[in-house]
Amino acid sequence: MSNGQDSPVRKKTREEIAQAYSSEPWWYDVRGFLILTFAYRSTLWNQLRFFGPNMGANHLEVAIGTGTLFEMILGWRRRKGLPRVKVTGVDYAESMLAGAMHRFRREPDIALEHADVAAMDFPDDFFDTANVANAVHCFPDVAGALRGIHRVLKPGGTLAANVLLYPRGPQPFRGIAQRINDWGIRKGILVTPYEQADIRARFVAAGFEIVREEVSGNCYNLLAAKPARRG
């Protein structure tokens, strides 16, 4: 059983994690779908409904990867009649970002940049909203990443994120999720899962207020806000 602390396995550097995500984009997408289904025990439909509404006029998509999920989110928004928004997508893995650049090459409202989420070169109080989909688990410095997102959000801005929790629930699902997590740590695409109370406290320590939260399967979904300025 986990004690809620980070994995004792040596933490990967940002460069090692980027290298671990240097697979061909198609394999990244297949691998991501399997991880989502069997490790997170979530579904694409749940993710579309969770991330789709949290997109303000100037939106930051953190760890956009190849853009496959984000393209689905944009399609969901179009079907719901939601407005188009200006998007900045960032990722530290250049091969994944190249896939997103190709995918969105004809989308003038989407700008893509190579960036470390813990050290983004954006002004303070710049974005209305931010999403982090299926990526908190691969941040080597989760506290720095959350502080970085908090800094660039406008007061009152919201962050939607989902976090991989330690496997829970009945067998065989818990065992399957554990084996996937062990493989992900060896591969370098997973730094650590989290306990809900631990990761929640990290969001609060970064300055966020928790607006809404839920646990489904091994997935912790939370909507957090940067407090509005008073006075």
C-alpha positions, -999 to 999 in steps of 0.1 A, spaced: 0 0 0 11 35 -7 19 58 23 9 88 2 45 99 -4 62 103 -37 77 71 -52 111 61 -39 123 55 -75 148 82 -85 129 111 -100 135 118 -136 149 151 -148 129 173 -172 152 162 -200 147 125 -192 110 129 -192 110 147 -225 131 119 -239 106 93 -226 79 112 -246 99 111 -278 79 83 -293 61 87 -325 29 107 -320 6 78 -330 21 56 -304 18 83 -278 -19 85 -285 -25 48 -284 -4 45 -251 -23 75 -237 -57 59 -244 -47 27 -226 -33 46 -196 -65 67 -195 -87 36 -196 -68 12 -173 -47 34 -150 -69 65 -146 -100 43 -151 -116 73 -168 -132 78 -203 -128 103 -231 -164 114 -226 -158 123 -190 -127 143 -199 -145 162 -227 -173 172 -202 -148 182 -175 -122 202 -195 -145 215 -223 -163 242 -203 -131 256 -187 -119 277 -216 -120 315 -213 -112 341 -240 -75 337 -235 -68 301 -226 -36 282 -216 -34 244 -225 -6 229 -204 12 198 -217 -8 197 -248 11 167 -262 2 158 -297 -31 177 -294 -53 147 -300 -74 151 -268 -74 189 -272 -88 186 -307 -116 164 -294 -123 191 -267 -125 218 -294 -149 196 -313 -171 191 -282 -172 228 -277 -183 234 -313 -211 209 -310 -222 226 -278 -222 260 -296 -195 274 -272 -174 304 -285 -140 301 -301 -112 312 -279 -75 322 -282 -54 293 -271 -17 290 -262 -5 254 -259 28 245 -242 47 212 -239 82 203 -228 85 173 -252 95 186 -286 84 156 -305 49 158 -290 48 195 -297 57 189 -333 27 166 -336 4 194 -322 20 219 -346 12 198 -375 -23 191 -363 -32 228 -357 -11 243 -385 -43 258 -401 -57 271 -368 -48 308 -364 -62 310 -329 -39 284 -315 -3 293 -307 21 265 -296 53 270 -276 81 248 -262 81 256 -225 87 242 -190 55 248 -171 75 257 -140 93 285 -159 69 298 -186 78 331 -203 44 347 -200 34 378 -181 18 376 -147 -21 376 -147 -22 369 -184 -46 339 -190 -83 336 -182 -82 298 -178 -58 269 -179 -63 231 -183 -39 203 -174 -52 171 -189 -35 138 -179 -2 154 -172 3 163 -135 17 128 -130 47 136 -153 57 169 -137 91 165 -120 84 196 -100 47 197 -93 49 225 -68 68 247 -93 44 238 -121 14 248 -100 30 280 -89 39 288 -126 3 283 -137 -10 303 -107 13 332 -117 1 335 -153 -36 332 -145 -56 363 -140 -71 369 -105 -104 349 -106 -90 327 -134 -97 289 -132 -75 258 -136 -91 225 -145 -68 195 -138 -70 158 -133 -45 138 -113 -36 101 -113 -43 86 -79 -27 55 -64 -48 24 -76 -79 19 -57 -110 -3 -60 -115 -40 -66 -92 -65 -83 -84 -71 -111 -86 -34 -119 -64 -23 -91 -37 -48 -100 -38 -38 -137 -35 -1 -128 -5 -9 -105 13 -28 -133 7 1 -157 20 26 -131 51 5 -125 58 3 -162 53 41 -165 78 48 -138 104 25 -154 97 41 -188 100 76 -174 65 89 -183 52 87 -148 69 105 -119 44 94 -93 6 90 -86 -8 108 -57 -31 105 -27 -61 129 -30 -53 147 2 -17 152 -7 -22 166 -42 -51 188 -30 -28 203 -4 -3 211 -31 -28 230 -51 -38 250 -20 -1 256 -11 4 271 -46 -23 296 -39 -54 281 -54 -89 278 -40 -107 245 -47 -140 253 -64 -151 217 -73 -136 183 -69 -145 146 -75 -129 112 -76 -138 87 -103 -119 55 -106 -82 64 -101 -87 100 -113 -91 131 -91 -107 159 -110 -105 194 -96 -115 229 -107 -93 255 -88 -94 293 -89 -68 320 -84 -84 342 -58 -98 375 -71 -81 406 -58 -101 424 -30 -107 461 -29 
